[in-house]
Amino acid sequence: MIWVNDVKDNYPKSNISMNQQNVRVRFAPSPTGPLHMGGVRTALFNYLLAKKTGGTFILRIEDTDQTRFVPGAEDYIMEALKWCGIQVDEGIVEGGPYGPYRQSDRKALYQQYASQLLESGNAYLAFDSPEDLEQVRSEYETKGETFTYNAATRQQMRNSLSLSKSVVDQLIASGEKYVIRFKMPDDEVVTDNDLIRGSVSFNTSLLDDKVLFKSDGMPTYHLANVVDDHLMEITHVIRGEEWLPSMPLHVLLYEKFEWEKPVFAHLPLILKPVGKGKLSKRDGDKMGFPVFPLRWTDPFTSEVSSGYREEGYFPDAFVNLLAMLGWNPGTEQEIFSMDELAEAFDLSRVGKSGSKFDPEKAKWFNHQYMQQKDNAELAEMLMPILHEKGVKVEVDYVVKVVEMLKERATFLPEIWDQGFYFFEDPKSYDPKTVSKRWKEGVPEMMQEIYDFLASYQGAWSPAIVKEDFSAFVTKKQWNFGLVMNAFRLCIVGAAMGADLFEICAMIGKEATLRRIQNGIQNIPV
Ligand code: GLU
């Protein structure tokens, strides 16, 4: 990309004054697929600024490029924001005084702005067909050069600047297709202040005459974006760094329209965990982490991409980890609720350089949230997972299981993986443990244990059972380890799990006896 980024590091970054009234920010995704986590972070930073300042957060769908339309993407975007707790004040569902909020529904209003630029001499009609353009491009290429449609070349192309008015009128009358291009000034320096980068300058001779309005009657991103930001009275344009090269064109458009500019802030990229460059879906596939907030099934290829939600991340943990990618509070604090984020958030604390995504750190955040969350809340969240497994259980029981297991768990489904035996009898017995622990004589020994426990009169509590049980084993002169391993195999089905007497107390006497009996009958010696 050709642009000059003349960052002066000592340039004072302008802060958003806290008493600034009516902050209006927008998240403006194109529904071309699932939202990348970088996109969610952009939405989040916009939302946080709105929340902090009592402003308005707008969701605008930028779907002017109909060739890139992907069914389901719009719903996906809205569902992802909802899952994250990012509340939209104005949008396609919420409505609002500046609607419609989907650009294809605003189609009729862009033409007049393109005409305005034509009249003021800042835009022109271009009749070059895609084939014409392809041909000049390849001619330049054979000379080892790159073709740019700009002040240096536009006279040799077929447009309303190079052709006479009568030819142009004739072409229009004969139905020739044309686009409207911006007439990029020659050799000017466009300078603007970016809230994150400070002063940024671009030389216009390195830029091209961008198409503003297409032959299909639709505006391009640039025109629609600037017109809508103006009409929707957007005060701050906060978006990803990949849009920085568009900034000079946008600044010039505001100038030519004689509109007041919003403040720009270009967020740094989220970088790959290893190597260089922007975090991509491929990195996630390779290293086994999601790059999308929610699971996404591609409507064309049926390819499924994993999502943070389905991987078991808590939405507040996901939001927290996203916020820390690029922003820092200037203190050691790492755990922030949405309200705390909104309070602490400040664009001047967003760094200029990209932040590496660390999948282990992402897990760490989820683990922290797991520990912080109320057991009852976690139990409620676990209930659907248990229902899916066909388990019918009271929530109070689940609360106790959560309490015992959450310390070692990072994701909620791990409670099932580590504690399934609290909810169901073993369906199978781990063959390795069987061959190691279920020796000759063991079934007879377990039968005696069964008889002992069946006639046991003491309280069915872990400590008491353990004490009496140990006394019984000692009296029998059995090897304690051998007994416990066989006992565990009957109760759990494998050599794993919580304290055995805790498990027996939780599942109750009846289930304990049933599992021992099942073990005796079903585990092969
Ligand atoms: N539609 C653009 C996108 O998909 C919006 C960029 C901007 O915020 O200006 O990201």
Boltz pocket constraint, residues with backbone or C-beta under 6 A from the ligand:
constraints:
  - pocket:
      binder: B
      contacts: [[A, 26], [A, 27], [A, 28], [A, 29], [A, 30], [A, 62], [A, 221], [A, 225], [A, 238], [A, 239], [A, 240], [A, 243]]
      max_distance: 6.0
